Amino acid sequence: MAAKAESWGSRVGLILAMAGNAVGLGNFLRFPVQAVQNGGGAFIIPYLVCFVVMGIPLLFIEWSTGRFGGRFGNHSTPYILDTMAKGRIWKYIGVFGIFTNIAVASYYCYIESWTMSYVYHSVSGTFNGMNQSDVAGFFDTYTTIAKSTTGIPFEAVIFYIICLLLNTYILSKGLGGIEKVAKIGMPLLILFGVVLAIKGLTLGTDGASALFPNANAWDGLNFLWTPQFDSLWNPKVWLAAAGQIFFTLSVGMGTVHCYAAYIKSKDDIALNAVSAGFMNEFVEVVLGSSIVIPIAAGYLGLDWVLQNAGFGMAFQTMPYLFQQWGDVLAIFAGIFWFGLLFFAGITSSLAMGTPWIGFMRDEFGWKNKKGAWSFGLIALIMGLPTVIFFKEGVFDEYDYWAGTVSLVVFAFLETVLFAWIFGIKRGWEEINLGADIKVPVIFKYIILVVTPGLLGWVLIASIPDIVNKATDADTNNKEWFADAYYAESYGSTAEFGVVDSVAPNFVKIAFDNERKVFNKAQSSLTTVKYTDFKTYSFKGDQHTVVNKGDVVKPKDKIAEGKFTNNVMYKTLGRLLLITLFIFICVVVYRAYLKRVKEGRATV
């Protein structure tokens, strides 16, 4: 017999928990970077379109699917989907809803642990007196396991384990623990965000310096909200917008299904889904766009932001910018910024543990404590390689396959199931059952046609990139172990480079590149050419075989010695992900056999 199911303590707690699931690190780190890299204000247009025709419909689908499955005592996707259609295949499609959460949590908690560490370093004054290069170097040191920024051996591993233990402990307390964290974390997150956003909105030109005389926070804001309309015709911008919707709403993961499965049979899900979705959008579009980009542009200039916008800005740049506010304010800014990121992270990572816990409770009668600690153990085993081999690319492999591809595949399949197999008539009735709002009928047809069509297009359009990733097309050093190292592609239109400087264990290659700069007079982006550099460092018995002035093309040999290439670590990461997926399939199969024995299996 399954253990007694839990329920949410209050509607506010449910909405805050759902919003906390959606509001994560991507709201503050990924969204502004995606906007900058995809045409500024032009990105907002496809982003909002995708939110309406894909984000909201998927929220309706997942909330109603979860509540429907919960009606039959199922609290995770394998058997939630199994209740909606005949055929054994759907329970194994539902494996994605457990696999994705464990795999993502295993590396997501590593980022979360960075925020814990950076709060500590902000309070202790570690960043005082550091220039931007020093702060960036600090991050490099922190993510190198053999080094330490505190004198604690394996510092990154220690903070990661502490973060996982905290998540596991809260999960062991059940929905009540998650609800308490959401009620505390979400208001604090918004408070911290508002304080920093006010600073970003009022900074203006106060941060300009002799080195960056044109720095202006308003330039960053104007760029984010001024459409570069030529970008609208670029399919990559639309793909990026669709991908951000997946990332920000946490759809296609199985966490929404799991949370919704604990809602009473006739309780509203329509207004709840919209409320949680719009709370996430407020945090992302209003707060997320008002912090990193304006503050960075206010001190370093918009052109610097355009060239350096990336996920690492939060850790490699923001601590330096906070130092410009003075020692005392820098401490508070560090606490607010990294505290904000921590609460954004933990409210999401807690959601990732619930599908596994719910499944093991439903099928094997495990209590919360046993389910939570087993989740923590699996996440630790899966996650340590992303910590130890972070620079070798294992982290990025997990993020791509589990945090991107898996989401799109599962979202497409669950949408087809809901609209075409379960049936849009039944599905529409389920969405409106107990609804506190009248859902516009147009969404019925969006769910039936537009959403699966858009998801199918995203999936098909992603196939070339998936193939390139699977075949390691991004590197010219494909052997696990090699006696030579070959020049990589330059990531630009350049077909060759010229050796600028060289030493036995170091080579610096110059090549022609292009970059976008903002023409303030015309409010548009302009392409300019410049000389860029690519550097390689070698160690031990590895040595360079090129000379200054040599022309070097991609795939040309530049060093000899004994090399262990990143392809090996990335392949091992993929094998771990495959092993995890197979393991969960086996657990689901065992649950099926148990159901057959107990006479609970569906035909």
Secondary structure, 3 states (H helix, E strand, C coil): CCCCCCCCCCHHHHHHHHHHHHCCHHHHHHHHHHHHHCCEHHHHHHHHHHHHHHHHHHHHHHHHHHHHHHCCCCCCHHHHHHCCCCCCHHHHHCCHHHHHHHHHHHHHHHHHHHHHHHHHHHHHCCCCCCCHHHHHHHHHHHCCCCCCCCCCCCHHHHHHHHHHHHHHHHHCCCHHHHHHHHHHHHHHHHHHHHHHHHHHHHCCCCCCCCCCCCCCHHHHHHHHHCECHHHHHCHHHHHHHHHHHHHHHCCCCCHHHHHHCCCCCCCCCHHHHHHHHHHHHHHHHHHHHHCHHHHHHHHHCHHHHHHHCCCCHHHHCHHHHHHCCCHHHHHHHHHHHHHHHHHHHHHHHHHHHHHHHHHHHHHHCCCHHHHHHHHHHHHHHHHHHHHHCHHHCHHHHHHHHHHHHHHHHHHHHHHHHHHHHCCHHHHHHHHHCCCCCCCCCHHHHHHHHHHHHHHHHHHHHCHHHHHHHHCCCCCCCCCCEEEEEECCCCCCCCCCEEEEEEECCEEEEEEEEEEEEEECCCCEEEEEEEEEEEEEECCCCCEECCCCCCEECCCCEEEEEEEECHHHHHHHHHHHHHHHHHHHHHHHHHHHHHHHHHCCCCC
